[in-house]
């Protein structure tokens, strides 16, 4: 049979890995399971016999609820007051102007344009548009825009 301290340290290690992933990809919401696993691992080290009883289920549920509440509270305080995330619909780009950051080529989405400080993959319908030129969005397809040179 495996020693409960090995299980406890393994659970803590997995929890720490989840927290590290959360730190590098905020919003992925791994903080709750990461925190829950760390607390369960500590409980396993301090009270090894508890894992042999059904109380661990109740303790686990309580830890998940508390971890969720704390994580939601922390995330709500990370966003400044009154800041609303910007959502860009691809249809809202039509007619906007921008600057070519990487040469735009017909039928190739290798080009890059900057529109409202956001970089988009772009292509043109007919002409090559060189870096630095001003462009206007005529339509969008998926995650890229179709542009024409602004006169």
For each residue, the residues with C-beta under 8 A, 3 or more apart:
1:
2: 6 7
3: 6 7
4: 7 8 44 45 48 51
5: 8 9 44 45 48
6: 2 3 9 10
7: 2 3 4 10 11 41 44 51
8: 4 5 11 12 41 42 43 44 45 48
9: 5 6 12 13 41 45
10: 6 7 13 14 41
11: 7 8 14 15 37 38 40 41 44
12: 8 9 15 16 37 38 41 42 45
13: 9 10 16 17 41
14: 10 11 17 18 37
15: 11 12 18 19 33 34 35 36 37 38 39 40 41
16: 12 13 19 20 34 38
17: 13 14 20 21 34
18: 14 15 21 22 30 31 33 34 37
19: 15 16 22 23 30 31 34 35 38
20: 16 17 23 24
21: 17 18 24 25 28 30 34
22: 18 19 25 26 28 29 30 31 34
23: 19 20 26
24: 20 21
25: 21 22 28 30
26: 22 23 78
27: 75
28: 21 22 25
29: 22 32 71
30: 18 19 21 22 25 33 34
31: 18 19 22 34 35 67 71 74
32: 29 35 36 64 67 68 71
33: 15 18 30 36 37 67
34: 15 16 17 18 19 21 22 30 31 37 38
35: 15 19 31 32 38 39 63 67 70 71
36: 15 32 33 39 40 60 63 64 67
37: 11 12 14 15 18 33 34 40 41
38: 11 12 15 16 19 34 35 41 42
39: 15 35 36 42 43 63 67
40: 11 15 36 37 43 44 56 59 60 63
41: 7 8 9 10 11 12 13 15 37 38 44 45
42: 8 12 38 39 45 46
43: 8 39 40 46 47 50 56 59
44: 4 5 7 8 11 40 41 47 48 50 51
45: 4 5 8 9 12 41 42 48
46: 42 43
47: 43 44 50
48: 4 5 8 44 45 51
49: 52 53
50: 43 44 47 53 55 56 59
51: 4 7 44 48 56
52: 49
53: 49 50 56
54: 57 58
55: 50 58 59
56: 40 43 50 51 53 59 60
57: 54 60 61
58: 54 55 61 62
59: 40 43 50 55 56 62 63
60: 36 40 56 57 63 64
61: 57 58 64 65
62: 58 59 65 66
63: 35 36 39 40 59 60 66 67
64: 32 36 60 61 67 68
65: 61 62 68 69
66: 62 63 69 70
67: 31 32 33 35 36 39 63 64 70 71
68: 32 64 65 71 72
69: 65 66 72 73
70: 35 66 67 73 74
71: 29 31 32 35 67 68 74 75
72: 68 69 75 76
73: 69 70 76 77
74: 31 70 71 77 78
75: 27 71 72 78 79
76: 72 73 79
77: 73 74
78: 26 74 75
79: 75 76 83
80: 83
81:
82:
83: 79 80
84:
85:
86:
87:
88: 92 93 118
89: 92 93
90: 93 140 142 143 145
91: 94 140
92: 88 89 96
93: 88 89 90 96 115 120 137 140 145
94: 91 137 138 139 140
95: 136 137
96: 92 93 115 116 136 137
97: 115 134 135 136 137 150
98: 113 114 115 116 120 134 135 136 137 147
99: 113 114 132 133 134 135
100: 103 104 111 112 113 122 129 130 131 132 133 134 135 147
101: 112 113 114 119 131
102: 110 111 112 131
103: 100 111 128 129 130 131
104: 100 111 112 113 122 123 124 128 129 135 147
105: 108 110 111 123 124 128
106: 123 124 125 126 127 128
107: 123
108: 105 111 123
109: 121 122 123 144
110: 102 105 121 123
111: 100 102 103 104 105 108 121 122 123 124 129 147
112: 100 101 102 104 119 120 121 122
113: 98 99 100 101 104 119 120 122 135 145 147
114: 98 99 101 117 118 119 120
115: 93 96 97 98 118 120 137 145
116: 96 98
117: 114
118: 88 114 115
119: 101 112 113 114
120: 93 98 112 113 114 115 143 144 145
121: 109 110 111 112 143 144 145
122: 100 104 109 111 112 113 135 144 145 146 147
123: 104 105 106 107 108 109 110 111 144 146 147
124: 104 105 106 111 127 128 129 146 147 148 149
125: 106 138 146 148
126: 106
127: 106 124 148 149
128: 103 104 105 106 124
129: 100 103 104 111 124 133 135 147 148 149
130: 100 103 133
131: 100 101 102 103
132: 99 100
133: 99 100 129 130 149 150
134: 97 98 99 100 149 150
135: 97 98 99 100 104 113 122 129 147 148 149 150
136: 95 96 97 98 147 148 149 150
137: 93 94 95 96 97 98 115 140 145 146 147
138: 94 125 146 147 148
139: 94 145 146
140: 90 91 93 94 137 144 145 146
141: 144 145 146
142: 90
143: 90 120 121
144: 109 120 121 122 123 140 141
145: 90 93 113 115 120 121 122 137 139 140 141
146: 122 123 124 125 137 138 139 140 141
147: 98 100 104 111 113 122 123 124 129 135 136 137 138
148: 124 125 127 129 135 136 138
149: 124 127 129 133 134 135 136
150: 97 133 134 135 136
151:
